[in-house]
Structure formats: C-alpha cells, structure tokens
Amino acid sequence: MSELTGLDPEDKKIITLARSARARNGVAEGAAVRDETGRTYVAGTVALESLRLSALQTAVAMAVASGAKGLEAAAVVTAADTPAEADLAAVRDLGGAGTPVLLAGPDGTLRVRAEAR
C-alpha cells in the first residue's frame, strides 16, 4: 500500500493519477499537474523516434495547450530518486518558483517533495 499519510487530499489525488498513468500505459514515468483552477492533467513518458518528453514535461505541455495560466502542484511517479532538472524547469515555467513537485516511487510512496526552481 502506498504511503501518502500527511499529504493534502488533492496532492494524494495527483500522485494516484500519475501512478495510474504509468501503470496503464506501461511507461517509465507517470505524471499529473493541477492548474490554478483545480483542473488536472495526466500524462506518461513520450518516447517517439522524433520526440522525447518526460511524463512531467508532457503533463505541463497538456496544461499549457488547454489554456492553464499557472500550476498549484505537480507529481511524478518514477524509479528515479530525485526530480530531473528539466522537469523542475518546466513546472517553474508555468507554475513559478516554489511550485511543489512531489516525486513518488512506482509503489506510490512519496520520496521527495521538491520545489520548482
């Protein structure tokens, strides 16, 4: 069972959605972002011959393409131990410095709570 004790219910939700995207699509990472209105965008890793995006970059791109003006929070489910710098930069570009980025392992356990910088 995933360890999400102490997290805001909305943050738990985006971790759960990110985990589901990863499992459902069989990709390396799943991600979800919540925009300034509470809408959620969920994505997996994009690994095409001509286009490579992390799951979090894809989720941010989906938010932008849908008209989001900012982000409240982001989550990524990955085997990595820390968020990638490119992911933090993408979140910062839309959400601003200080936007929380939650990194959870494939089992849903929160590993890192970082901020976009």
N, CA, C and O atoms as a Tinker XYZ file with bonds, in Angstrom:
   468  protein
     1  N      0.847000   -1.190000    0.000000    73     2
     2  CA     0.000000    0.000000    0.000000    64     1     3
     3  C      0.881000    1.237000    0.000000    63     2     4     5
     4  O      1.927000    1.247000    0.648000    81     3
     5  N      0.487000    2.255000   -0.698000    73     3     6
     6  CA     1.300000    3.461000   -0.794000    64     5     7
     7  C      1.255000    4.255000    0.499000    63     6     8     9
     8  O      0.258000    4.238000    1.221000    81     7
     9  N      2.341000    4.946000    0.780000    73     7    10
    10  CA     2.461000    5.742000    1.993000    64     9    11
    11  C      2.303000    7.215000    1.628000    63    10    12    13
    12  O      3.253000    7.869000    1.198000    81    11
    13  N      1.086000    7.720000    1.808000    73    11    14
    14  CA     0.792000    9.107000    1.490000    64    13    15
    15  C      0.236000    9.837000    2.702000    63    14    16    17
    16  O     -0.394000   10.884000    2.560000    81    15
    17  N      0.461000    9.300000    3.883000    73    15    18
    18  CA    -0.039000    9.886000    5.116000    64    17    19
    19  C      0.475000   11.318000    5.266000    63    18    20    21
    20  O      1.644000   11.597000    5.003000    81    19
    21  N     -0.396000   12.204000    5.685000    73    19    22
    22  CA     0.003000   13.579000    5.936000    64    21    23
    23  C     -0.064000   14.495000    4.733000    63    22    24    25
    24  O      0.167000   15.697000    4.862000    81    23
    25  N     -0.373000   13.956000    3.569000    73    23    26
    26  CA    -0.492000   14.789000    2.377000    64    25    27
    27  C     -1.908000   15.322000    2.240000    63    26    28    29
    28  O     -2.873000   14.684000    2.660000    81    27
    29  N     -2.014000   16.487000    1.651000    73    27    30
    30  CA    -3.300000   17.069000    1.297000    64    29    31
    31  C     -4.028000   16.088000    0.362000    63    30    32    33
    32  O     -3.386000   15.462000   -0.481000    81    31
    33  N     -5.354000   15.944000    0.497000    73    31    34
    34  CA    -6.091000   15.020000   -0.379000    64    33    35
    35  C     -5.890000   15.303000   -1.871000    63    34    36    37
    36  O     -5.849000   14.373000   -2.676000    81    35
    37  N     -5.765000   16.561000   -2.238000    73    35    38
    38  CA    -5.562000   16.894000   -3.661000    64    37    39
    39  C     -4.178000   16.465000   -4.136000    63    38    40    41
    40  O     -4.011000   16.091000   -5.297000    81    39
    41  N     -3.182000   16.515000   -3.245000    73    39    42
    42  CA    -1.842000   16.032000   -3.601000    64    41    43
    43  C     -1.836000   14.514000   -3.704000    63    42    44    45
    44  O     -1.187000   13.958000   -4.590000    81    43
    45  N     -2.546000   13.840000   -2.816000    73    43    46
    46  CA    -2.682000   12.381000   -2.912000    64    45    47
    47  C     -3.300000   12.006000   -4.257000    63    46    48    49
    48  O     -2.889000   11.042000   -4.904000    81    47
    49  N     -4.293000   12.790000   -4.659000    73    47    50
    50  CA    -5.000000   12.515000   -5.918000    64    49    51
    51  C     -4.048000   12.576000   -7.108000    63    50    52    53
    52  O     -4.081000   11.689000   -7.961000    81    51
    53  N     -3.199000   13.600000   -7.184000    73    51    54
    54  CA    -2.331000   13.701000   -8.365000    64    53    55
    55  C     -1.254000   12.607000   -8.355000    63    54    56    57
    56  O     -0.828000   12.155000   -9.418000    81    55
    57  N     -0.814000   12.181000   -7.171000    73    55    58
    58  CA     0.127000   11.055000   -7.122000    64    57    59
    59  C     -0.569000    9.785000   -7.607000    63    58    60    61
    60  O      0.008000    9.021000   -8.382000    81    59
    61  N     -1.783000    9.557000   -7.164000    73    59    62
    62  CA    -2.538000    8.375000   -7.586000    64    61    63
    63  C     -2.774000    8.385000   -9.095000    63    62    64    65
    64  O     -2.631000    7.355000   -9.754000    81    63
    65  N     -3.133000    9.546000   -9.642000    73    63    66
    66  CA    -3.347000    9.651000  -11.084000    64    65    67
    67  C     -2.054000    9.409000  -11.857000    63    66    68    69
    68  O     -2.066000    8.742000  -12.892000    81    67
    69  N     -0.947000    9.944000  -11.365000    73    67    70
    70  CA     0.347000    9.740000  -12.020000    64    69    71
    71  C      0.736000    8.269000  -12.001000    63    70    72    73
    72  O      1.232000    7.736000  -12.993000    81    71
    73  N      0.510000    7.628000  -10.883000    73    71    74
    74  CA     0.829000    6.201000  -10.752000    64    73    75
    75  C     -0.022000    5.377000  -11.717000    63    74    76    77
    76  O      0.472000    4.443000  -12.348000    81    75
    77  N     -1.292000    5.728000  -11.826000    73    75    78
    78  CA    -2.198000    5.020000  -12.734000    64    77    79
    79  C     -1.772000    5.179000  -14.187000    63    78    80    81
    80  O     -1.811000    4.218000  -14.955000    81    79
    81  N     -1.366000    6.385000  -14.568000    73    79    82
    82  CA    -0.925000    6.627000  -15.947000    64    81    83
    83  C      0.300000    5.789000  -16.276000    63    82    84    85
    84  O      0.398000    5.222000  -17.364000    81    83
    85  N      1.226000    5.712000  -15.341000    73    83    86
    86  CA     2.445000    4.925000  -15.546000    64    85    87
    87  C      2.089000    3.457000  -15.753000    63    86    88    89
    88  O      2.568000    2.823000  -16.693000    81    87
    89  N      1.256000    2.925000  -14.880000    73    87    90
    90  CA     0.889000    1.510000  -14.960000    64    89    91
    91  C      0.043000    1.206000  -16.196000    63    90    92    93
    92  O      0.291000    0.230000  -16.903000    81    91
    93  N     -0.952000    2.046000  -16.447000    73    91    94
    94  CA    -1.877000    1.810000  -17.562000    64    93    95
    95  C     -1.159000    1.826000  -18.910000    63    94    96    97
    96  O     -1.459000    1.019000  -19.790000    81    95
    97  N     -0.210000    2.746000  -19.064000    73    95    98
    98  CA     0.463000    2.905000  -20.346000    64    97    99
    99  C      1.773000    2.131000  -20.443000    63    98   100   101
   100  O      2.380000    2.075000  -21.512000    81    99
   101  N      2.211000    1.537000  -19.343000    73    99   102
   102  CA     3.446000    0.771000  -19.369000    64   101   103
   103  C      4.657000    1.604000  -19.721000    63   102   104   105
   104  O      5.533000    1.158000  -20.462000    81   103
   105  N      4.708000    2.828000  -19.187000    73   103   106
   106  CA     5.800000    3.749000  -19.492000    64   105   107
   107  C      6.690000    3.941000  -18.261000    63   106   108   109
   108  O      6.329000    3.556000  -17.149000    81   107
   109  N      7.845000    4.536000  -18.482000    73   107   110
   110  CA     8.824000    4.712000  -17.403000    64   109   111
   111  C      8.327000    5.622000  -16.294000    63   110   112   113
   112  O      8.646000    5.409000  -15.124000    81   111
   113  N      7.548000    6.634000  -16.651000    73   111   114
   114  CA     7.065000    7.602000  -15.670000    64   113   115
   115  C      5.614000    7.961000  -15.945000    63   114   116   117
   116  O      5.147000    7.909000  -17.083000    81   115
   117  N      4.920000    8.322000  -14.892000    73   115   118
   118  CA     3.592000    8.911000  -14.996000    64   117   119
   119  C      3.631000   10.226000  -14.243000    63   118   120   121
   120  O      4.372000   10.361000  -13.269000    81   119
   121  N      2.853000   11.185000  -14.676000    73   119   122
   122  CA     2.848000   12.488000  -14.012000    64   121   123
   123  C      1.453000   13.092000  -14.058000    63   122   124   125
   124  O      0.626000   12.739000  -14.898000    81   123
   125  N      1.220000   14.007000  -13.135000    73   123   126
   126  CA    -0.027000   14.771000  -13.120000    64   125   127
   127  C      0.281000   16.154000  -12.573000    63   126   128   129
   128  O      1.113000   16.314000  -11.679000    81   127
   129  N     -0.394000   17.139000  -13.116000    73   127   130
   130  CA    -0.272000   18.508000  -12.611000    64   129   131
   131  C     -1.675000   19.050000  -12.356000    63   130   132   133
   132  O     -2.637000   18.668000  -13.022000    81   131
   133  N     -1.767000   19.944000  -11.380000    73   131   134
   134  CA    -3.033000   20.613000  -11.045000    64   133   135
   135  C     -2.856000   22.091000  -11.342000    63   134   136   137
   136  O     -1.929000   22.728000  -10.841000    81   135
   137  N     -3.760000   22.639000  -12.171000    73   135   138
   138  CA    -3.622000   24.046000  -12.546000    64   137   139
   139  C     -4.274000   24.971000  -11.522000    63   138   140   141
   140  O     -4.791000   24.525000  -10.497000    81   139
   141  N     -4.239000   26.241000  -11.816000    73   139   142
   142  CA    -4.719000   27.266000  -10.878000    64   141   143
   143  C     -6.219000   27.205000  -10.632000    63   142   144   145
   144  O     -6.709000   27.810000   -9.680000    81   143
   145  N     -6.955000   26.486000  -11.473000    73   143   146
   146  CA    -8.404000   26.354000  -11.288000    64   145   147
   147  C     -8.783000   24.993000  -10.692000    63   146   148   149
   148  O     -9.960000   24.716000  -10.463000    81   147
   149  N     -7.778000   24.148000  -10.442000    73   147   150
   150  CA    -8.035000   22.829000   -9.890000    64   149   151
   151  C     -8.154000   21.726000  -10.927000    63   150   152   153
   152  O     -8.326000   20.560000  -10.570000    81   151
   153  N     -8.066000   22.073000  -12.205000    73   151   154
   154  CA    -8.095000   21.044000  -13.249000    64   153   155
   155  C     -6.804000   20.228000  -13.199000    63   154   156   157
   156  O     -5.739000   20.734000  -12.846000    81   155
   157  N     -6.929000   18.963000  -13.559000    73   155   158
   158  CA    -5.789000   18.048000  -13.506000    64   157   159
   159  C     -5.469000   17.536000  -14.900000    63   158   160   161
   160  O     -6.363000   17.237000  -15.691000    81   159
   161  N     -4.183000   17.441000  -15.183000    73   159   162
   162  CA    -3.694000   16.930000  -16.463000    64   161   163
   163  C     -2.761000   15.762000  -16.159000    63   162   164   165
   164  O     -1.844000   15.892000  -15.349000    81   163
   165  N     -2.993000   14.627000  -16.806000    73   163   166
   166  CA    -2.254000   13.404000  -16.520000    64   165   167
   167  C     -1.557000   12.934000  -17.790000    63   166   168   169
   168  O     -2.135000   12.986000  -18.876000    81   167
   169  N     -0.316000   12.477000  -17.655000    73   167   170
   170  CA     0.444000   12.059000  -18.833000    64   169   171
   171  C      1.472000   11.003000  -18.461000    63   170   172   173
   172  O      1.808000   10.806000  -17.293000    81   171
   173  N      1.958000   10.333000  -19.496000    73   171   174
   174  CA     3.060000    9.392000  -19.354000    64   173   175
   175  C      4.229000    9.856000  -20.186000    63   174   176   177
   176  O      4.138000   10.845000  -20.914000    81   175
   177  N      5.315000    9.145000  -20.075000    73   175   178
   178  CA     6.516000    9.421000  -20.852000    64   177   179
   179  C      6.194000    9.317000  -22.348000    63   178   180   181
   180  O      5.466000    8.419000  -22.769000    81   179
   181  N      6.736000   10.234000  -23.139000    73   179   182
   182  CA     6.622000   10.174000  -24.597000    64   181   183
   183  C      7.997000    9.779000  -25.126000    63   182   184   185
   184  O      8.978000   10.495000  -24.922000    81   183
   185  N      8.062000    8.647000  -25.801000    73   183   186
   186  CA     9.339000    8.158000  -26.314000    64   185   187
   187  C      9.167000    7.740000  -27.771000    63   186   188   189
   188  O      9.126000    6.554000  -28.100000    81   187
   189  N      9.068000    8.745000  -28.626000    73   187   190
   190  CA     8.984000    8.515000  -30.064000    64   189   191
   191  C     10.376000    8.701000  -30.656000    63   190   192   193
   192  O     11.264000    9.266000  -30.019000    81   191
   193  N     10.549000    8.224000  -31.865000    73   191   194
   194  CA    11.845000    8.401000  -32.508000    64   193   195
   195  C     12.187000    9.886000  -32.656000    63   194   196   197
   196  O     13.341000   10.283000  -32.489000    81   195
   197  N     11.181000   10.697000  -32.968000    73   195   198
   198  CA    11.441000   12.118000  -33.216000    64   197   199
   199  C     11.081000   13.039000  -32.053000    63   198   200   201
   200  O     11.300000   14.248000  -32.137000    81   199
   201  N     10.535000   12.489000  -30.974000    73   199   202
   202  CA    10.108000   13.329000  -29.856000    64   201   203
   203  C     10.252000   12.567000  -28.547000    63   202   204   205
   204  O      9.728000   11.464000  -28.394000    81   203
   205  N     10.966000   13.169000  -27.609000    73   203   206
   206  CA    11.146000   12.580000  -26.283000    64   205   207
   207  C     10.803000   13.621000  -25.232000    63   206   208   209
   208  O     11.408000   14.691000  -25.168000    81   207
   209  N      9.814000   13.281000  -24.406000    73   207   210
   210  CA     9.402000   14.143000  -23.306000    64   209   211
   211  C      9.215000   13.298000  -22.060000    63   210   212   213
   212  O      8.701000   12.181000  -22.127000    81   211
   213  N      9.629000   13.828000  -20.939000    73   211   214
   214  CA     9.330000   13.139000  -19.692000    64   213   215
   215  C      7.828000   13.239000  -19.439000    63   214   216   217
   216  O      7.138000   14.044000  -20.063000    81   215
   217  N      7.340000   12.431000  -18.537000    73   215   218
   218  CA     5.916000   12.480000  -18.202000    64   217   219
   219  C      5.532000   13.850000  -17.660000    63   218   220   221
   220  O      4.469000   14.373000  -17.994000    81   219
   221  N      6.391000   14.437000  -16.826000    73   219   222
   222  CA     6.054000   15.736000  -16.248000    64   221   223
   223  C      6.085000   16.836000  -17.308000    63   222   224   225
   224  O      5.235000   17.726000  -17.292000    81   223
   225  N      7.033000   16.791000  -18.213000    73   223   226
   226  CA     7.047000   17.765000  -19.313000    64   225   227
   227  C      5.783000   17.629000  -20.155000    63   226   228   229
   228  O      5.215000   18.633000  -20.583000    81   227
   229  N      5.341000   16.409000  -20.393000    73   227   230
   230  CA     4.134000   16.177000  -21.180000    64   229   231
   231  C      2.902000   16.716000  -20.463000    63   230   232   233
   232  O      2.049000   17.346000  -21.087000    81   231
   233  N      2.803000   16.477000  -19.158000    73   231   234
   234  CA     1.663000   16.982000  -18.383000    64   233   235
   235  C      1.629000   18.507000  -18.380000    63   234   236   237
   236  O      0.561000   19.106000  -18.503000    81   235
   237  N      2.789000   19.131000  -18.242000    73   235   238
   238  CA     2.850000   20.601000  -18.288000    64   237   239
   239  C      2.435000   21.092000  -19.672000    63   238   240   241
   240  O      1.685000   22.062000  -19.783000    81   239
   241  N      2.912000   20.435000  -20.723000    73   239   242
   242  CA     2.535000   20.825000  -22.088000    64   241   243
   243  C      1.030000   20.691000  -22.303000    63   242   244   245
   244  O      0.418000   21.540000  -22.952000    81   243
   245  N      0.435000   19.634000  -21.765000    73   243   246
   246  CA    -1.017000   19.458000  -21.886000    64   245   247
   247  C     -1.758000   20.588000  -21.172000    63   246   248   249
   248  O     -2.764000   21.088000  -21.677000    81   247
   249  N     -1.268000   20.986000  -20.010000    73   247   250
   250  CA    -1.896000   22.083000  -19.274000    64   249   251
   251  C     -1.814000   23.373000  -20.072000    63   250   252   253
   252  O     -2.802000   24.097000  -20.194000    81   251
   253  N     -0.647000   23.660000  -20.611000    73   251   254
   254  CA    -0.465000   24.881000  -21.419000    64   253   255
   255  C     -1.379000   24.845000  -22.635000    63   254   256   257
   256  O     -2.049000   25.832000  -22.940000    81   255
   257  N     -1.410000   23.712000  -23.332000    73   255   258
   258  CA    -2.232000   23.587000  -24.537000    64   257   259
   259  C     -3.722000   23.719000  -24.232000    63   258   260   261
   260  O     -4.514000   24.050000  -25.115000    81   259
   261  N     -4.100000   23.461000  -22.987000    73   259   262
   262  CA    -5.507000   23.571000  -22.577000    64   261   263
   263  C     -5.838000   24.935000  -21.981000    63   262   264   265
   264  O     -6.966000   25.168000  -21.547000    81   263
   265  N     -4.861000   25.834000  -21.959000    73   263   266
   266  CA    -5.123000   27.192000  -21.506000    64   265   267
   267  C     -4.798000   27.501000  -20.061000    63   266   268   269
   268  O     -5.146000   28.577000  -19.576000    81   267
   269  N     -4.138000   26.589000  -19.356000    73   267   270
   270  CA    -3.768000   26.853000  -17.964000    64   269   271
   271  C     -2.825000   28.051000  -17.891000    63   270   272   273
   272  O     -1.948000   28.224000  -18.737000    81   271
   273  N     -3.025000   28.863000  -16.872000    73   271   274
   274  CA    -2.186000   30.053000  -16.670000    64   273   275
   275  C     -1.190000   29.869000  -15.532000    63   274   276   277
   276  O     -0.286000   30.686000  -15.361000    81   275
   277  N     -1.351000   28.800000  -14.753000    73   275   278
   278  CA    -0.448000   28.543000  -13.647000    64   277   279
   279  C     -0.655000   27.142000  -13.110000    63   278   280   281
   280  O     -1.599000   26.454000  -13.500000    81   279
   281  N      0.224000   26.716000  -12.217000    73   279   282
   282  CA     0.127000   25.408000  -11.586000    64   281   283
   283  C      0.117000   25.554000  -10.077000    63   282   284   285
   284  O      0.810000   26.405000   -9.519000    81   283
   285  N     -0.674000   24.718000   -9.420000    73   283   286
   286  CA    -0.675000   24.647000   -7.960000    64   285   287
   287  C      0.302000   23.593000   -7.474000    63   286   288   289
   288  O      0.958000   23.787000   -6.450000    81   287
   289  N      0.413000   22.467000   -8.197000    73   287   290
   290  CA     1.275000   21.367000   -7.779000    64   289   291
   291  C      1.495000   20.413000   -8.939000    63   290   292   293
   292  O      0.749000   20.404000   -9.918000    81   291
   293  N      2.550000   19.606000   -8.800000    73   291   294
   294  CA     2.881000   18.592000   -9.800000    64   293   295
   295  C      3.326000   17.327000   -9.078000    63   294   296   297
   296  O      3.852000   17.385000   -7.966000    81   295
   297  N      3.107000   16.182000   -9.722000    73   295   298
   298  CA     3.559000   14.906000   -9.172000    64   297   299
   299  C      4.111000   14.051000  -10.299000    63   298   300   301
   300  O      3.616000   14.081000  -11.426000    81   299
   301  N      5.137000   13.293000   -9.975000    73   299   302
   302  CA     5.708000   12.340000  -10.927000    64   301   303
   303  C      5.965000   11.037000  -10.190000    63   302   304   305
   304  O      6.458000   11.030000   -9.062000    81   303
   305  N      5.620000    9.930000  -10.848000    73   303   306
   306  CA     5.894000    8.596000  -10.321000    64   305   307
   307  C      6.961000    7.999000  -11.215000    63   306   308   309
   308  O      6.780000    7.867000  -12.425000    81   307
   309  N      8.083000    7.640000  -10.594000    73   307   310
   310  CA     9.263000    7.239000  -11.341000    64   309   311
   311  C     10.160000    6.368000  -10.475000    63   310   312   313
   312  O     10.001000    6.317000   -9.255000    81   311
   313  N     11.094000    5.690000  -11.107000    73   311   314
   314  CA    12.098000    4.934000  -10.367000    64   313   315
   315  C     13.247000    5.831000   -9.923000    63   314   316   317
   316  O     14.067000    5.421000   -9.101000    81   315
   317  N     13.319000    7.040000  -10.450000    73   315   318
   318  CA    14.395000    7.980000  -10.092000    64   317   319
   319  C     14.284000    8.411000   -8.627000    63   318   320   321
   320  O     13.209000    8.367000   -8.028000    81   319
   321  N     15.407000    8.824000   -8.075000    73   319   322
   322  CA    15.442000    9.269000   -6.679000    64   321   323
   323  C     15.166000   10.753000   -6.507000    63   322   324   325
   324  O     14.768000   11.192000   -5.428000    81   323
   325  N     15.375000   11.528000   -7.564000    73   323   326
   326  CA    15.162000   12.977000   -7.495000    64   325   327
   327  C     14.508000   13.449000   -8.788000    63   326   328   329
   328  O     14.659000   12.807000   -9.827000    81   327
   329  N     13.788000   14.559000   -8.734000    73   327   330
   330  CA    13.201000   15.095000   -9.967000    64   329   331
   331  C     14.292000   15.587000  -10.920000    63   330   332   333
   332  O     15.305000   16.137000  -10.489000    81   331
   333  N     14.073000   15.383000  -12.192000    73   331   334
   334  CA    15.011000   15.864000  -13.200000    64   333   335
   335  C     14.975000   17.392000  -13.260000    63   334   336   337
   336  O     13.922000   18.002000  -13.073000    81   335
   337  N     16.111000   17.994000  -13.517000    73   335   338
   338  CA    16.184000   19.454000  -13.614000    64   337   339
   339  C     15.256000   19.989000  -14.696000    63   338   340   341
   340  O     14.635000   21.037000  -14.518000    81   339
   341  N     15.155000   19.274000  -15.820000    73   339   342
   342  CA    14.277000   19.724000  -16.902000    64   341   343
   343  C     12.814000   19.708000  -16.458000    63   342   344   345
   344  O     12.029000   20.557000  -16.880000    81   343
   345  N     12.446000   18.748000  -15.612000    73   343   346
   346  CA    11.079000   18.692000  -15.092000    64   345   347
   347  C     10.808000   19.861000  -14.155000    63   346   348   349
   348  O      9.756000   20.495000  -14.236000    81   347
   349  N     11.749000   20.144000  -13.271000    73   347   350
   350  CA    11.594000   21.282000  -12.355000    64   349   351
   351  C     11.486000   22.587000  -13.142000    63   350   352   353
   352  O     10.711000   23.472000  -12.779000    81   351
   353  N     12.260000   22.705000  -14.213000    73   351   354
   354  CA    12.216000   23.911000  -15.039000    64   353   355
   355  C     10.859000   24.063000  -15.731000    63   354   356   357
   356  O     10.316000   25.166000  -15.797000    81   355
   357  N     10.312000   22.960000  -16.245000    73   355   358
   358  CA     9.006000   23.023000  -16.916000    64   357   359
   359  C      7.915000   23.441000  -15.931000    63   358   360   361
   360  O      7.060000   24.261000  -16.264000    81   359
   361  N      7.942000   22.887000  -14.736000    73   359   362
   362  CA     6.958000   23.254000  -13.711000    64   361   363
   363  C      7.133000   24.726000  -13.336000    63   362   364   365
   364  O      6.149000   25.453000  -13.203000    81   363
   365  N      8.366000   25.162000  -13.167000    73   363   366
   366  CA     8.630000   26.565000  -12.836000    64   365   367
   367  C      8.123000   27.508000  -13.937000    63   366   368   369
   368  O      7.564000   28.564000  -13.640000    81   367
   369  N      8.315000   27.131000  -15.189000    73   367   370
   370  CA     7.886000   27.984000  -16.302000    64   369   371
   371  C      6.395000   28.298000  -16.245000    63   370   372   373
   372  O      5.984000   29.411000  -16.572000    81   371
   373  N      5.587000   27.331000  -15.835000    73   371   374
   374  CA     4.145000   27.558000  -15.780000    64   373   375
   375  C      3.665000   27.901000  -14.374000    63   374   376   377
   376  O      2.763000   28.723000  -14.212000    81   375
   377  N      4.250000   27.289000  -13.374000    73   375   378
   378  CA     3.764000   27.470000  -12.008000    64   377   379
   379  C      4.503000   28.517000  -11.206000    63   378   380   381
   380  O      3.991000   29.019000  -10.206000    81   379
   381  N      5.701000   28.844000  -11.638000    73   379   382
   382  CA     6.520000   29.781000  -10.891000    64   381   383
   383  C      7.418000   29.054000   -9.901000    63   382   384   385
   384  O      7.186000   27.895000   -9.556000    81   383
   385  N      8.445000   29.762000   -9.455000    73   383   386
   386  CA     9.358000   29.191000   -8.465000    64   385   387
   387  C      8.569000   28.876000   -7.197000    63   386   388   389
   388  O      7.689000   29.639000   -6.797000    81   387
   389  N      8.883000   27.772000   -6.585000    73   387   390
   390  CA     8.208000   27.381000   -5.353000    64   389   391
   391  C      7.035000   26.446000   -5.537000    63   390   392   393
   392  O      6.481000   25.960000   -4.551000    81   391
   393  N      6.636000   26.177000   -6.775000    73   391   394
   394  CA     5.544000   25.225000   -7.009000    64   393   395
   395  C      5.996000   23.845000   -6.541000    63   394   396   397
   396  O      7.060000   23.383000   -6.953000    81   395
   397  N      5.216000   23.173000   -5.691000    73   395   398
   398  CA     5.635000   21.862000   -5.193000    64   397   399
   399  C      5.630000   20.795000   -6.277000    63   398   400   401
   400  O      4.714000   20.707000   -7.094000    81   399
   401  N      6.689000   19.986000   -6.253000    73   399   402
   402  CA     6.822000   18.837000   -7.141000    64   401   403
   403  C      6.987000   17.617000   -6.239000    63   402   404   405
   404  O      7.970000   17.497000   -5.507000    81   403
   405  N      6.012000   16.718000   -6.305000    73   403   406
   406  CA     6.011000   15.514000   -5.487000    64   405   407
   407  C      6.545000   14.356000   -6.312000    63   406   408   409
   408  O      6.016000   14.062000   -7.384000    81   407
   409  N      7.585000   13.700000   -5.826000    73   407   410
   410  CA     8.152000   12.555000   -6.522000    64   409   411
   411  C      7.847000   11.315000   -5.689000    63   410   412   413
   412  O      8.205000   11.230000   -4.514000    81   411
   413  N      7.180000   10.361000   -6.324000    73   411   414
   414  CA     6.838000    9.101000   -5.658000    64   413   415
   415  C      7.447000    7.945000   -6.435000    63   414   416   417
   416  O      7.657000    8.025000   -7.645000    81   415
   417  N      7.724000    6.875000   -5.711000    73   415   418
   418  CA     8.225000    5.668000   -6.353000    64   417   419
   419  C      7.102000    4.923000   -7.034000    63   418   420   421
   420  O      5.935000    5.280000   -6.871000    81   419
   421  N      7.430000    3.889000   -7.799000    73   419   422
   422  CA     6.412000    3.112000   -8.508000    64   421   423
   423  C      5.331000    2.526000   -7.597000    63   422   424   425
   424  O      4.218000    2.260000   -8.051000    81   423
   425  N      5.648000    2.325000   -6.319000    73   423   426
   426  CA     4.662000    1.806000   -5.377000    64   425   427
   427  C      3.779000    2.900000   -4.789000    63   426   428   429
   428  O      2.895000    2.618000   -3.979000    81   427
   429  N      4.015000    4.149000   -5.192000    73   427   430
   430  CA     3.216000    5.270000   -4.706000    64   429   431
   431  C      3.759000    5.930000   -3.466000    63   430   432   433
   432  O      3.171000    6.898000   -2.983000    81   431
   433  N      4.863000    5.439000   -2.934000    73   431   434
   434  CA     5.449000    6.031000   -1.738000    64   433   435
   435  C      6.126000    7.353000   -2.074000    63   434   436   437
   436  O      6.983000    7.415000   -2.956000    81   435
   437  N      5.741000    8.397000   -1.375000    73   435   438
   438  CA     6.357000    9.706000   -1.583000    64   437   439
   439  C      7.814000    9.634000   -1.162000    63   438   440   441
   440  O      8.122000    9.237000   -0.039000    81   439
   441  N      8.714000   10.019000   -2.067000    73   439   442
   442  CA    10.151000   10.011000   -1.784000    64   441   443
   443  C     10.690000   11.408000   -1.537000    63   442   444   445
   444  O     11.492000   11.629000   -0.630000    81   443
   445  N     10.234000   12.358000   -2.365000    73   443   446
   446  CA    10.784000   13.710000   -2.315000    64   445   447
   447  C      9.662000   14.713000   -2.529000    63   446   448   449
   448  O      8.797000   14.529000   -3.387000    81   447
   449  N      9.690000   15.772000   -1.739000    73   447   450
   450  CA     8.837000   16.934000   -2.001000    64   449   451
   451  C      9.800000   18.066000   -2.317000    63   450   452   453
   452  O     10.460000   18.602000   -1.426000    81   451
   453  N      9.875000   18.426000   -3.594000    73   451   454
   454  CA    10.793000   19.462000   -4.053000    64   453   455
   455  C      9.977000   20.695000   -4.446000    63   454   456   457
   456  O      8.747000   20.676000   -4.437000    81   455
   457  N     10.677000   21.740000   -4.783000    73   455   458
   458  CA    10.033000   22.945000   -5.323000    64   457   459
   459  C     10.681000   23.284000   -6.652000    63   458   460   461
   460  O     11.892000   23.151000   -6.829000    81   459
   461  N      9.840000   23.726000   -7.585000    73   459   462
   462  CA    10.358000   24.178000   -8.865000    64   461   463
   463  C     11.263000   25.376000   -8.606000    63   462   464   465
   464  O     10.904000   26.288000   -7.861000    81   463
   465  N     12.430000   25.363000   -9.223000    73   463   466
   466  CA    13.374000   26.456000   -9.019000    64   465   467
   467  C     14.024000   26.871000  -10.298000    63   466   468
   468  O     14.851000   27.783000  -10.303000    81   467
